Amino acid sequence: MNASAVSFDLSAVAAAAEHVRGGGIVAYPTEAVWGLGCDPDDGEALSRLIRLKERDPSKGLILIAGDVTQIEPWLEGISEQQRERLMASWPGPFTWLVPDNGRAHPLLKGEHVSLAVRVSDHPLVQALCAALDGPLVSTSANRAGDAPAMTAAEVQSAFGEALADDVILTGPLGGNPRPSTIRDLVTGEVLRA
């Protein structure tokens, strides 16, 4: 992604980060589709996000960061070889299932023994995570079974008043033709190409 081609309002990013810290939800563009996020440690915000999407809570959610240092606590316990595999693909559209070391909120990992993590190369995501000084939940902005939103207007149309007290950060998508690849760090299995 060409970071110099993306412009956004830093004061809006700071306000969105403050909203997330206060338990709110933020909609934002990612590499391929619009996402919804919240504080990954806030159980009430996670529950609300899952209800908003009408998502099965057993599926879990993705943890997204702008820099690997922001997700270090969730990576503790992986081997050096596994870390090298992660670092070779990040930042970029690669989501990895890493063994849960006990740090993840139960709603973040769902029924799984692993946690989905990604370090994004999208400048707006990087700026938002920098303003949060940490990672953010990332799940596509749509109700379960519907196509992901591709614009801010589609996010608004999909959720309407349900997002009235939340924040929609405007900006362009990253230009990827499809959502990130999902791969299991332990087995190497590709779950989504």
N, C-alpha and C positions, 0 to 999 in steps of 0.2 A: 504494500500500500504506500502511496506517495503522501507522506505526512505533510509536506508543504502545500499540497493541494486541498487540504481539509482546514476549514476555518470554523471556529465556534467561539461562543461567548464564555470567557473564563469566569465571569461573575455568575453566569447561569450554572456553570459546572460546580462552583463553590456552593451555591444555594442548593443544588441537587444533593451534594454530599452532606450538607447540614440536614436536609430533609431525611436522607437515609439514616443518618445518625440518630434522628428523632423517631425512628420506627417506620418511616414512610417507604413507599415504592417509587422507583424511577423507571421510566421507559427510555430507551436509548438505542441508537443504531450500533450494530456490530459489523463484523466482516461480511455477513451475507444477509441477515434478516434483522428486524427490530427485536430487541430483548426487553425483558422486565427483570428488575433486580431489587435487592434489599440487603440489609445487613445479614451476613451469614450466621451470626451468633444470636440474632433476635428471633426467638421462637414465635412471638406473636406476629411479627412481620412475615416470617416464613409461612405460617399458617394462613395468613390473609392472602399471600401471593398464590398459594396452592388453591385456596377457595376461589380466588378471582379467575384463575385459569381453568377451574373445574378439573384439576389434574389429580390423578391417583397419587396419593402421598407416598406409596411404596416405590414409585419410580425414582425418586430423588431429584436433585437439581445439580447444575454445574456451578462450580466456583471459578470465577474469572478474575484475573489480575492484570495489571499493566507492567509488572516486573516480578520476576521470580521471588525476590526477597519478600514480597507481600504474602506469599503462600507458604513460606518456609515452615511455619508451625504444622501445617498439614502434610508436609513432605518428610518430616523427621521419621527415621527408621528405614528409609529406602536405601538400597545399596548404591555404591559409587557408580557402578555400571548402569543402573537404572536412572540415576541422576544425569549421567552423560547422555542417555537416550532422550530424556526430556529436554535437556538444554540444546540438543542438536535440532530440535523441531520448534523451539520457541525463540522469540515471539512469532506467532503465526496461527493458522486455523487448525490446530491440532489439539484435541481434547484427549487427555489420558485418564484412564481409570487407575488410581493409585490405591494401594492398601490403606484402609482407614486405620490410623494410629490412635484413635480414641478422641481426637481433637474435634472432629466434625459433629455438628448438631445432628441429632437423629433424623430430622426432617430434610436435612441437606443430602444425606446418603440414602434415605429411604430404607428399603429392605436389603440393601446391598452391603457387602463387606468391604467395598471399595468406594472411593469418592472420585467424581469427575472434576478434573482441574484443567485450566487452560491459561496461558499467558498470551494476551491479545496483542496484535500489532496495530489495532485501530487507535488512532490518536485521541479520539474522544473518550474511548474506554480507558486508555492509559491516563488521560488527564483526570477522569473521574476517580479512578483508583488512587492516583497520587493525592487528590484532594481528600479522599477518605483515609489515606495512609494505610490502605489495606485492600483486601479483595472484596468482591461484590458477587452476589448470586446472579447467575445468568440463565434465563430460560426464555424460549421464544415468546414473543408478544402475540398470543392467540389463545382462544379457549380450546380445550382439548378437542381434537378432531378437526379443527379448522386450520386453514392455511396460515402460516406465519405472516404477520404484518410486514409490509415492505416500505411503508411510509408512516410519518407521524399521523397523517389523516386516517390511515387504516387502523392505527392503534386507538385513536379516539373513537372511531366508528365501532370497533370491536368491543370496547369497554365502557364508553360513554361516561355516565355519572359515577360509575364504580371507581374511576380514576380521577374524579373531580378534585379531590384534595391532595392529589399526588403530582409528580413532576414528569413532564415529557421534555427531554432534552432534544433539541433539533440538531440535525447534522446529516451528512450523507452516509449511506452504507459503504462498506469497504470494497465492494466490487467482486467479492467471491461469488461464484455461480450457485453454490450450495453451502449449507451449514458445515461446521467443522467435522473433520474425520474424528471418529472416536475409536481409540485402541486401548486394550488392556495392557498395562505396563508389565505385569507379571507373565502373562501367557503370550503376548504379542498379537492376540486375536483382534481383528478389525470388526467392530460392532456396527459402525456406520462409515461407509467409504465416502 
